[in-house]
């Protein structure tokens, strides 16, 4: 990264300019608003205004935020198509003792974006990584959905193809937690149909759309009801978080039930295959089931 001319670092709120304090050398992962620009934090503004180097997914999107708060820092593009080229340059800036701030187009960096690779590179090179928390679409969706929030699992984007989508849903079907997914508007109907088929049409769910924006919407119902609503030719716009309630308690296999199943399967097939089949039937982790089956065989004295 080339040196920029000296500029007055800081940010502006309500026409008041606030100078930014110097930042220690580190990679700062800065959460930005997911729609409403008023959701930025003061700490995030100070970091964006004071960083030596500012990297972002799309300079045009980030420029809107910077202009809103009078930040004159020049953003550099860092995204999945140029990460192999730009990533090492950002690490080199850290090696020179500079502060590097990374933002995504919206929300928290590293959540379903290439920032994960940069964070790994910085850690492996021995540099400090500093999270600057703020807006998060999965958490905003969870808070407004009415779904259980004591245990939840963010699973990113579902596979595009039907078989891969159903296989992934089957893996997660018995997880005793609220499931959160990102989904695109043109695939939400198909995703809901797959979820209803695999998880059960009566399972409660919620579509959180356009969070924090003017047309924010929470649509709640069963998976079958939502699949019917979003199916067919309905045009859907905006960014979406799909939330699915945990399975009913009775649907989650207990430890004794799992042990019985593992013993039955291992009587007719190798250990690894038995664990894989048990994972398919229960939705539990194949790796955990494999270790559990090895333990059972040890308890049984190695008998098949």
N, C-alpha and C positions, 0 to 999 in steps of 0.2 A: 504494500500500500504506500502510495506517495504522500509526502508531507503536504498538508493544505496550508494556505495562508492563515495567519493568526486571525481568529475571529473571537468575538465576545461570546463565551460559552454560557448557556443558561436557557431559560424558558420564560414564557410570558403567560400570566393568568390574569384575566380582567384588566388588561392593559398595564399590568405591573410586571416589570422585568425582574426576574429572580436569578442572580448569578449562580452558576453551578460550581460546586466545590470540586477540586481535582479528584479523580478516581484512582484508586490503586490498580496496578496492573492485574488484570483478570479478564475472564470471559463472562460477561453479564448477559444472562438470558432473561429478556424483558417481556413480560406479558403486556399486550396491548388490547384495546377494546375490541369486542366481537361485533360491534354494530354502533353502539352509542358512544361517541367520542368523549362524552363526559365521564366514562368509566375508567379513564386513565388514572393512575395514582401519582401523587407528588414525587415519590421516590423514583418511579419510572421516568417521569419528565426530567428529573435531575440527572438520571443516568443517560438518557438519550441526549440531553443537552451537553453533558460533560464528557462523554466518551471520546477517546482519540479516534476510534474507528467505529463506524456504525454500519452493520450489515443487515440486509433485509431480503425478504422473498421477492417483492416487486417494488421497485423504487417509486413507481407512480402511486401505489396505494399508501406506502409509508409517508410520502411527501405530503399527502392530504393531512395526516395526523401532525406532522412536524409544522406545517404552515399554520394549523389551528392554534398551536401553542408557541409560535414564534421561535422555533428551533431551527437554526441555520446550518446545523451539521449536515454534511453531504452524505447520503446513504449509498452504499455499494450493494449491488445485487449478489445474493448468495441463494441459489436454489438447486433443485435436483439435477438440472441440466448443466450447471457449471461448477458443481461442488468439488469435483476432482481438481479443477484449476484454481478456484478461489479459496477453497479450504486451507491449503498449505500457505497461502499468502496471509490469511488471518492468523494462522499459528505463528508465522514469522513475525507478525506485528506484536504478538504476545512475547515472543523471544526478545524483541527490542525494548520490552518494558512498557508497552502501550496498553491502554485499556480498550477492550473490544466489546461492543454491545451488539447483541443479535436479537432481531424481532422477526416474527412471522407476519403474514398479512393480517391475521386476527388471532387473538387468544394467546396461549402460552407456547413458546417455542419448544420443540422436541415432541409435541403431541401430534403424531401423524404428519411430520414434515422432516426434511433433511437435516434440521438442526441437531438431530440425535448424533449424526456422524461427527459433526464439529465438536460437540461436547465430549465425545469419546476421544477424539484426537487431542483435545486440550488436556484431558485428564491423563492420557498416556504420556504426554509430553511434560507432565508435572506442573501444569498451570492450575491456578485456582479457578473454580467455576462458581459463580454467584447467581442464584435464582432471585429474580425480582418479581414476586407474585402479583397476580391481578386477575383479570377476567379469564374465565374458562367456560367454554360452551357445554362440556359434559356436566360440570357442577351446576351451572345455571339451569340446565335442563332438569337435573335431578331435584334441585330445590323446588322448582315449580311444578313438577310432575305429580306429586302426591305419592310417589313410589317409596317403598322402604329405603331408608338411607343409612341404616346402621352397617350394612355390608353391601358393597356394589363392585362391579367389574366393568371397566372400560375396555371394550374389545375392538376399537378402531372401526375400519370399514369392513363390511362383509365382502366376500369374493363376488366378482361380477357374474360368473357363470352359475347356473342353477345348481349343478351337482356340488360344486365347491361350496356354495352358500349353504346348501342343506347339510353337507358334511360338517361344516363349521358350527352350524346351529346345533347339530346332534352332539358335538363335543361339549357344548355349553349348556345343554338342556337340563342337566341335573345340578348345575352349580347353584348352591343356596344363597344367591345374591341377586340384586337388581342388575340387569344387563344393560349396558349403554353402548350404542353404536352410532357412528357417523353414517349418513346415507345421502346420496344425491337425489334431487327431486325427480329425475326421470327414471330412477330405479326403485323408488320407495314402494310402489304398488307391488312389484315382483318380490321385493324383500319381505313385505308383510305377508304375502301369500305363502312364501317359503316358511316363514316363522310360524304361521298358523298351522301349516301342515306338519312341521317337525315338533314344535313346542306345545301344540294344542290350541285350537281356536278359542277356547274359553279363558286362556291366560290373559291377565290384565296387561295393558300396554299404554304408551303415551307417545304422541308425536309432538316434539318441541321444535317449532319452526320460526325462523327469523328472530332469534333471541335478541333482546334488548333493542330491536328496531321498531319502526312505526307499526308494522303489521305483525308483531309478535303474536304467536298462537300456540296454545296447548290444546291438543285434541286427545281426549282420553276415551278408552273403551276396551273391549276385548280385541285380541289379535284378529279374530274373524270379522268383527265390526269394522275395524280400521282397514283391513284388507279389502272389504267391500267398498268402503268409502273412497279409498285411494286407487281402486282398480279401474279397469276400463280406460276411457279416454279423458279422465280428469287431468287437467293441467295443474301441476304443482310448481311453485317457484320458491326460491330461497334455500338457505342452508338448514339442514335437518339433523336433529338428534333423536334417535329411536330408543325408547326405554321399555324394557320388558320386566315385569314383576318376577320375583323368585318363584320357583315351583312350590306348590302346596307341600307342607311338611311331610305328608304321607307319601309323596312322590319321591322323596329323597331316600335312597336305600340306606339302611342302618349297617353298622359294622358287622353284625352277625350275618345279616342277609348277604352282604358282599363276600364274606368268608365262605359261605355255603356255595355261592355262585362260582368263586374262584376254584374251590376244590372240585366241583362238578366238571368244570371246563378243563382243568389240568389233568383229569383222569383220562381224557381222550385226545389231548393235543399238547404240544410243547409249551413250556412256560411263557415264552414271549408271545406266542399266538393266543394263549389263554388270556393273558393280560390285555391284549389288543381287543379280543372279542368282549371281554368284560367291560372295557372302556366304551365300546360301541353300544352295549346294552344299558349301561348305567349313566353314561355321560361323565364319569369320573376320569381322573388323569391316568393315562396308560402307564406312565412312569411310576406313579404312586402304587397302582395296582400290581405292577410287576414286582416292586419291592415288597409289597404286602404278601404276595404269593410266595416269594422266596422265604419270607419269615414263616409262613404257614408250613412250608415244606420242612424247614428246620425244626419247627415244633413237632411235626409228625415223624421226625427221625429220617427225613429224606425220602419217605415213601411217596409214590405217585398216587 
